[in-house]
Amino acid sequence: MLLINKATIINEGESFTGSVMIEGERISKVFREEVPERVLNASKRVIDARGLYLIPGVIDDQVHFREPGLTHKGDIYSESRAAVAGGVTSYMEMPNTNPQTVTNDALMRKLEMAYEKSAANFSFYLGATNDNIAELKKVDKRCVCGVKVFMGASTGNMLVNNERALQQIFAEVDSLIATHCEKEEIIRDNVDLYKKKFGENVPIDCHPLIRSAEACYQSSAQAIELADKYGSRLHVLHLSTAREMSLFSNAPLEDKKITGEVCVHHLWFTDRDYERLGAMIKWNPAIKSVEDRDALREALTVGKLDVIATDHAPHLLSEKEGGCLQAASGGPLVQHSLQVMLELAKDGLYSREFVVDKMCHAPAKLFGVKDRGFIREGYFADLVLINPAESYKVSTENILYKCGWSPFEGETFHNTISKTFVNGEIAFKDGIVSEKLSGKALEFENN
């Protein structure tokens, strides 16, 4: 038995001083008062957590860990280790690898790799194409988080741009459909416009003008129209504009069939940061204006946006070189997302309880993750201890991503991840990731 003693437990909308007993992989007891002496004496190990926050492990519903085929950027082993160092105990990984995860056989091969390599719990999306509807309909919803549809931003043959194929997916797939929404035709027209103005070397600060708010809005509106028409379960990923917020409801999460995700980079950075950071903050969809960022922050507060994730997508720094049309889109985030959100809480934008809800509870509810996302007796012991009194400066020495950099390098956060538990095992402690891999496949119910 392991006892985490006298922590400030942040869970299900409240904070209180308490203790958590772990037996094997699961939480056996949550104490709200003093732990009985007999329990203390029976505990093989006691962690003194006074002054520390204890929260459920973060569930990140959108990462790109680059395996198979793109492992020079990152892989399941390296990026899952960075995840647990950041308090992320479960992730859902995207299909645009090489080969792409567009068949159930390819998805099973990814699961097999993760069993051998992952420090955190895992699930994988099955990717949609214009012609793999038969594969999408065979998805086992008990172990697959959802179907990913690229409705823009072509990724190999994964851009679903055939209207009939889109309608068939929304009409016939009864799994959760997660979409990347940007209108490809608008983006192409904008590229031509800015090439006429600048040639091939379009400045990086034109990125949000090329991948514009209108491109995002039209594509998101199309996805929602299809979901409404066919009664689909739709989750729109990495929303980035103020205008898109008019498409979403602030009804309770449990009552929604159409939900939205926001990523930490869209809540933190704005287009003013391109001058300072250049292509290091080039993502698709693009980081946009202060007004867009503030609208996203407000939409999260009122419940129009349901979960916070990362879209963690590592590239080598050499791949981030060049202008708007040359530099790769995406960046590494999973090690620092929880610290970013706790920093916003420290600044008074959100409460700590709210951050835990949107990063831990809400993803578990939205996807129907079984026995995770909460500090509850009988649930898996996916837990994070945070020291709110210890500052943490992001540097090349403590970055664990395989790509070796972070857009937050040089930033000081006023909180430090002290320990991360995955299935009852200490996966990360005081700056060191355990070599023991304790990640398990996520299970889903009511998905």
C-alpha positions in Angstrom: 0.0 0.0 0.0 1.1 3.5 -0.8 -0.3 6.5 1.0 -0.2 10.1 -0.3 -0.7 11.9 2.9 -2.2 15.4 3.6 -2.2 16.8 0.1 -4.5 19.6 -1.1 -6.7 17.5 -3.2 -8.3 19.3 -6.2 -11.1 17.2 -7.6 -14.7 17.5 -8.8 -15.0 21.2 -8.2 -13.5 21.4 -4.7 -10.2 21.6 -2.9 -9.7 20.0 0.5 -6.9 18.6 2.6 -6.9 14.8 2.3 -5.0 11.7 1.7 -5.2 8.9 -1.0 -4.4 5.3 -0.5 -3.2 3.3 -3.5 -3.3 -0.5 -3.6 -2.0 -2.0 -6.8 -3.2 -0.1 -9.8 -6.1 1.6 -8.1 -7.2 4.1 -5.5 -8.5 2.1 -2.6 -9.4 5.0 -0.2 -9.8 8.7 -0.2 -9.5 10.3 3.3 -11.0 13.7 3.9 -9.8 13.8 7.5 -6.8 12.5 9.5 -5.7 9.1 8.4 -6.2 6.5 11.1 -3.1 5.5 12.9 -3.6 1.9 12.0 -3.7 2.8 8.3 -0.5 4.8 8.6 1.2 1.9 10.3 0.0 -0.5 7.7 1.2 1.6 4.8 4.4 0.3 3.2 5.2 3.8 1.9 4.0 7.2 2.9 4.5 10.3 0.8 4.3 13.5 2.8 2.3 15.8 0.5 1.8 18.7 2.7 1.8 21.9 0.7 1.4 20.0 -2.6 -1.7 19.9 -4.9 -2.9 16.4 -5.8 -5.0 16.2 -9.0 -6.1 13.4 -11.4 -3.8 12.8 -14.3 -4.4 14.9 -17.3 -6.0 13.3 -20.3 -4.8 14.8 -23.6 -7.3 14.1 -26.4 -5.0 15.2 -29.3 -1.3 14.3 -29.7 1.0 13.4 -32.6 3.7 11.1 -31.3 5.1 10.4 -34.8 5.4 6.7 -34.7 5.6 4.8 -37.1 7.6 6.4 -39.9 8.4 9.9 -38.5 10.4 8.9 -35.5 13.3 11.4 -36.1 10.8 14.0 -34.7 9.5 11.9 -31.8 8.2 8.5 -30.9 5.9 6.8 -28.5 8.7 6.2 -25.9 10.2 9.7 -26.0 6.9 11.7 -26.1 5.1 9.6 -23.5 8.0 10.2 -21.1 7.7 13.9 -21.8 3.9 13.6 -21.2 4.2 12.0 -17.7 6.9 14.6 -16.8 4.1 17.2 -17.5 1.4 15.4 -15.5 -0.3 13.9 -18.6 -1.1 10.3 -17.8 -3.3 9.4 -20.8 -3.2 10.5 -24.4 -5.1 9.9 -27.7 -2.8 9.9 -30.7 -3.5 10.9 -34.3 -3.4 8.8 -37.5 -1.2 10.9 -39.8 1.9 8.8 -39.4 3.8 6.8 -42.1 2.1 4.6 -42.9 -1.1 6.3 -42.0 -3.5 4.7 -39.5 -6.4 4.2 -41.8 -7.1 0.5 -41.3 -7.9 -1.4 -38.2 -4.9 -3.6 -38.7 -2.6 -0.5 -38.7 -4.4 0.7 -35.5 -3.8 -2.7 -33.8 -0.1 -2.5 -34.7 0.1 0.9 -33.0 -1.5 -0.5 -29.9 1.0 -3.3 -29.8 3.9 -0.7 -30.1 2.4 1.3 -27.3 2.2 -1.7 -24.9 5.9 -2.1 -25.4 7.0 1.6 -25.3 4.5 3.9 -23.5 5.0 5.5 -20.1 1.4 6.9 -20.2 -2.0 5.3 -21.0 -2.9 5.4 -24.7 -5.6 5.2 -27.4 -5.4 5.9 -31.1 -7.7 7.4 -33.6 -8.5 5.7 -36.9 -8.1 8.1 -39.8 -10.7 8.7 -42.4 -10.1 8.9 -46.1 -12.3 9.4 -49.1 -12.7 5.6 -49.5 -12.2 3.7 -46.2 -15.8 3.9 -44.9 -15.8 0.1 -44.4 -12.8 0.3 -42.0 -14.4 3.2 -40.1 -17.6 1.2 -39.5 -15.6 -1.7 -38.0 -14.1 0.4 -35.2 -14.2 -1.3 -31.8 -15.5 1.6 -29.6 -14.4 -0.1 -26.4 -10.7 0.5 -27.3 -10.7 3.2 -30.0 -11.2 6.9 -28.9 -12.7 7.9 -32.3 -12.5 8.5 -36.0 -10.3 11.5 -37.2 -11.5 13.4 -40.2 -9.3 16.0 -41.9 -11.7 18.5 -43.4 -8.9 20.7 -44.7 -5.1 21.0 -44.3 -4.3 18.1 -46.6 -2.2 15.4 -45.0 -1.2 12.9 -47.7 -4.4 11.2 -48.9 -6.1 11.9 -45.6 -7.9 15.1 -46.7 -11.6 14.1 -47.0 -12.7 16.5 -49.7 -15.3 14.3 -51.4 -18.8 15.6 -50.4 -20.4 12.2 -50.8 -17.6 10.5 -48.6 -18.1 13.2 -45.9 -21.9 12.6 -45.9 -21.4 8.9 -45.7 -19.0 9.2 -42.7 -21.4 11.4 -40.8 -24.4 9.3 -41.7 -23.0 5.8 -41.1 -20.1 6.0 -38.5 -21.5 5.7 -35.0 -18.1 6.4 -33.3 -17.1 9.8 -32.1 -16.0 11.9 -35.1 -13.1 14.3 -34.4 -12.5 16.9 -37.1 -9.7 19.2 -38.2 -11.7 22.1 -39.7 -10.1 24.5 -42.2 -11.5 25.1 -45.7 -8.9 24.0 -48.2 -10.2 26.1 -51.1 -10.0 29.4 -49.1 -6.4 28.5 -48.0 -5.3 27.9 -51.6 -6.8 31.2 -52.7 -5.0 33.0 -49.9 -1.7 31.3 -50.7 -2.0 32.6 -54.3 -2.8 36.1 -53.1 0.2 36.3 -50.7 2.5 34.7 -53.3 1.6 37.5 -55.7 2.5 40.0 -53.0 5.7 38.4 -51.6 6.8 35.6 -53.9 7.8 32.3 -52.3 9.1 33.9 -49.1 5.8 34.9 -47.5 6.5 36.3 -44.0 5.6 34.1 -41.1 3.1 36.6 -39.7 1.0 36.0 -42.8 0.2 32.5 -41.6 -3.0 33.4 -39.8 -4.1 35.5 -42.8 -3.6 32.5 -45.2 -5.1 30.0 -42.8 -7.7 32.5 -42.0 -10.6 32.8 -39.6 -13.0 32.5 -42.5 -11.3 29.2 -43.6 -11.8 27.9 -40.1 -15.4 29.1 -39.7 -16.7 27.7 -43.0 -15.2 24.3 -42.4 -16.4 24.1 -38.7 -19.9 25.2 -39.8 -20.0 22.5 -42.5 -19.0 19.8 -39.9 -21.7 21.0 -37.5 -24.3 21.1 -40.3 -23.5 17.5 -41.2 -23.6 16.4 -37.6 -26.9 18.1 -37.0 -28.3 16.5 -40.2 -27.3 12.9 -39.3 -27.3 13.0 -35.5 -23.5 12.3 -35.4 -21.3 12.6 -32.3 -19.0 15.4 -33.4 -15.9 16.7 -31.6 -14.2 19.7 -33.3 -10.5 19.9 -32.5 -8.2 22.9 -31.9 -10.7 25.7 -32.4 -8.9 29.0 -32.9 -11.3 31.9 -33.8 -13.8 34.1 -32.1 -16.3 33.6 -34.9 -16.5 29.8 -34.6 -17.7 30.3 -31.0 -21.1 31.2 -32.3 -21.5 27.7 -33.6 -21.3 26.0 -30.1 -23.7 25.6 -27.2 -22.9 26.2 -23.5 -25.2 23.4 -22.5 -23.8 20.9 -19.9 -21.3 18.5 -21.5 -23.4 15.5 -20.7 -26.2 16.9 -22.9 -24.1 17.7 -26.0 -23.6 15.7 -29.1 -21.4 18.4 -30.6 -18.4 19.5 -28.5 -15.3 21.6 -29.0 -11.6 21.5 -27.9 -9.2 24.3 -27.4 -5.4 23.9 -27.2 -3.0 25.6 -24.8 -1.2 27.5 -27.6 -4.3 29.2 -28.7 -5.1 30.2 -25.1 -1.5 31.5 -24.5 0.0 33.0 -27.7 -1.3 35.6 -30.2 -0.2 36.8 -33.6 1.9 39.4 -31.8 4.2 36.6 -30.8 5.3 35.8 -34.4 7.8 38.6 -34.3 9.5 37.0 -31.2 9.1 33.3 -31.9 8.5 33.0 -35.7 7.8 29.6 -37.0 8.2 28.0 -33.5 4.5 29.0 -33.0 3.4 28.0 -36.5 0.4 25.6 -36.1 -2.5 24.6 -38.2 -5.0 26.1 -37.4 -2.9 29.2 -36.9 -2.5 31.3 -33.8 -4.5 34.3 -34.5 -5.4 37.7 -32.9 -5.6 38.9 -29.3 -9.3 39.2 -29.9 -9.5 35.5 -31.0 -7.5 34.4 -28.0 -9.6 36.3 -25.6 -12.8 35.0 -27.2 -11.5 31.4 -26.8 -10.7 32.1 -23.1 -14.2 33.4 -22.5 -15.9 30.6 -24.4 -14.0 28.1 -22.3 -15.2 29.9 -19.2 -18.9 29.8 -20.2 -18.8 26.2 -21.4 -18.9 26.6 -25.2 -15.5 24.9 -25.3 -15.4 21.6 -23.4 -11.8 20.3 -23.1 -8.2 21.6 -23.2 -5.6 19.7 -25.1 -2.2 20.3 -26.9 -2.1 19.1 -30.5 1.4 18.1 -29.5 3.2 17.8 -32.9 7.0 17.8 -32.7 9.3 18.8 -35.5 13.1 19.2 -35.6 14.2 22.9 -35.4 15.7 22.5 -38.9 12.2 21.6 -40.1 10.8 24.9 -38.6 13.1 27.0 -40.7 11.9 29.2 -43.5 9.0 31.4 -44.1 5.2 30.9 -43.9 5.2 28.4 -46.8 8.3 26.5 -46.0 8.4 25.9 -42.2 6.6 22.9 -40.8 3.4 23.4 -38.8 3.2 22.1 -35.3 5.2 22.1 -32.1 5.9 20.2 -28.9 3.6 21.0 -25.9 2.7 17.9 -23.9 5.4 18.4 -21.2 4.2 21.9 -20.2 0.5 22.1 -20.9 -0.6 21.6 -17.3 1.9 24.2 -16.1 0.7 26.7 -18.7 -2.9 26.3 -17.5 -1.9 26.5 -13.8 -0.1 29.7 -14.7 -3.3 31.2 -16.1 -5.0 30.1 -12.9 -2.4 31.9 -10.9 -3.0 35.0 -13.0 -6.7 34.8 -12.0 -8.1 33.8 -15.4 -9.4 30.5 -14.2 -9.6 28.6 -10.9 -7.5 25.6 -10.2 -10.6 23.5 -9.9 -11.7 24.7 -13.4 -8.4 23.7 -14.9 -8.7 20.2 -13.4 -12.2 20.0 -14.8 -11.3 20.9 -18.4 -8.0 18.8 -18.5 -9.0 15.8 -16.5 -12.7 15.3 -15.8 -14.1 16.7 -19.0 -12.0 14.5 -21.4 -13.0 11.4 -19.3 -16.7 12.3 -19.6 -16.6 13.4 -23.2 -14.9 10.2 -24.5 -16.4 7.9 -21.9 -12.9 6.9 -20.5 -13.5 4.0 -18.1 -12.3 4.5 -14.4 -10.0 7.5 -15.1 -10.0 11.3 -14.9 -11.2 11.6 -11.3 -9.8 10.9 -7.8 -12.4 8.3 -6.8 -12.2 5.0 -4.9 -11.9 2.1 -7.3 -10.5 4.3 -10.1 -7.0 3.8 -11.6 -4.4 5.7 -9.6 -3.4 8.2 -12.3 -2.4 11.1 -10.2 -0.2 14.2 -10.2 1.5 16.0 -7.3 2.3 19.6 -8.0 4.4 22.0 -5.9 2.8 25.5 -6.2 5.7 27.0 -4.2 8.5 25.9 -6.6 9.2 27.8 -9.8 10.2 26.1 -12.9 12.1 27.6 -15.8 11.9 25.8 -19.2 15.4 25.2 -20.6 17.2 22.9 -23.0 18.4 20.9 -20.0 14.9 19.9 -18.8 13.1 19.5 -22.1 12.4 15.8 -22.7 11.0 16.0 -26.2 13.0 14.1 -28.8 13.1 17.2 -31.0 14.9 19.0 -28.1 13.0 22.4 -28.0 9.9 24.1 -26.8 8.1 27.3 -27.7 8.1 28.0 -23.9 11.9 27.8 -23.6 13.0 30.6 -21.2 9.5 30.9 -19.6 9.3 30.6 -15.8 6.2 28.9 -14.5 5.3 29.3 -10.8 4.5 25.7 -10.3 6.5 22.4 -10.7 5.3 18.9 -11.4 6.7 16.9 -8.5 5.4 13.4 -9.1 3.2 11.6 -11.6 1.6 8.3 -11.0 0.3 6.0 -13.8 -1.7 3.0 -12.8 -0.4 3.3 -9.2 3.3 3.4 -10.3 5.5 6.4 -9.9 6.2 7.3 -13.5 7.9 10.6 -12.8 9.6 11.9 -9.7 11.6 15.1 -9.0 12.7 15.6 -12.6 13.4 11.9 -13.4 11.2 9.6 -15.6 11.0 6.0 -14.4 12.4 3.4 -16.8 9.5 1.2 -15.8 6.7 1.6 -18.4 3.3 1.4 -16.8 1.0 2.7 -19.5 -2.1 0.7 -20.4 -4.6 0.9 -23.2 -7.6 3.1 -22.4 -11.0 1.5 -22.3 -14.2 3.4 -23.2 -17.8 3.1 -22.2 -20.8 5.0 -23.5 -18.7 6.2 -26.5 
